[in-house]
């Protein structure tokens, strides 16, 4: 009854928020064994004597509140804590010891979260997988800072969110410590563990390509222009919102790539230099602005992530079309995908498409064309100024479609009525509006 997102029932708790996670993990790759200490700085949002943490597949051995042991009950997915009465605004620290064999968390769209690889492990938690490897308030709107410490076998490289603070030998293991100082939704927290080499590339912010030793991810691959891509999007959308960016290519094939805060993960099957792979490299990078820094408060507004990332693919395509034969401009991409929007479930709308449909390709494409329609009303100069203001004004926050509409209207000037009608039609009507065409 306290779950904040109807698209993620049974996850999250509106009675409190986590301000900071300190995760200390000791992980054995060969046995997939995790022993963890999780320390959560918590603030109460409404008077209560109980709160629930999300935790799946691991066992909680001991729970303390400000150093005192407290009672708890753990069902399959929820760790219910008896905290004694607390009023709104009160803060305390919960210290938990958990252990077990981490595994993916089931959900409406399949399993997500911790995944064992041929040589190592990885985490891709969107949307419900975070509780499979640490206790959390699994609500995208509850952004927090993170310190992630991992002790792992010495022959593995560990990648996590944020900046690497230190890496030291501990007997036959290594201790890696990462700090994510920018507020982050739980589903964007990640670990990537494997036999990796790290290649650094110059850009406006540090760019690293992390890949299995011996795998070419440079010239002649889909990742050849990763640094140029970051510079391009920084020009278009405003400064890259984090301190570094990493593209992690795992040694196994994956069905899809996936974003996390400050990095993205790809299967080795996405390395070959096809345009389809390069556009996905662009898509995941764009999520750093749209989805990771500026995050939809609930999944019913997922178009604010996926529509923007899809349109970013088309902007990169437009940029590359000047030098690569056969690569399409933005308007050509719109014309190509517009007819496919006719084929959709009856009554589907872009905003609140339903949990079953939220990752449907229709949402991605209609979201992208919605942005193009807004661009056609505002014109290029105002449209891109609006986007840069969006990424700046709402950086590290959670947002709604209503926020975006109000933001756009501030840039509409004499076109306010026209823009409002266009946004209403593309966002809330199941009917397909006319194809937007950019005047040149």
TADATA-V441788 format. One record per helix or strand. SS is the DSSP state (h for helix, s for strand). FROM is the first residue (numbers start at 1). LEN is the number of residues. Records with the same first field share a line. If there is no record, write none. Layout:
SS = FROM-LEN + FROM-LEN
//
This chain:
h = 6-3 + 130-3 + 186-3 + 226-12 + 268-3 + 275-12 + 299-3 + 303-18 + 330-13 + 355-3 + 361-18 + 380-14 + 401-9 + 413-16
s = 16-13 + 33-12 + 48-7 + 59-7 + 68-2 + 72-3 + 78-9 + 91-10 + 105-1 + 112-6 + 120-5 + 136-1 + 144-10 + 157-4 + 163-8 + 173-12 + 191-4 + 196-6 + 206-7 + 221-1 + 244-6 + 258-3 + 263-4 + 272-1 + 290-1 + 294-3 + 398-2
//
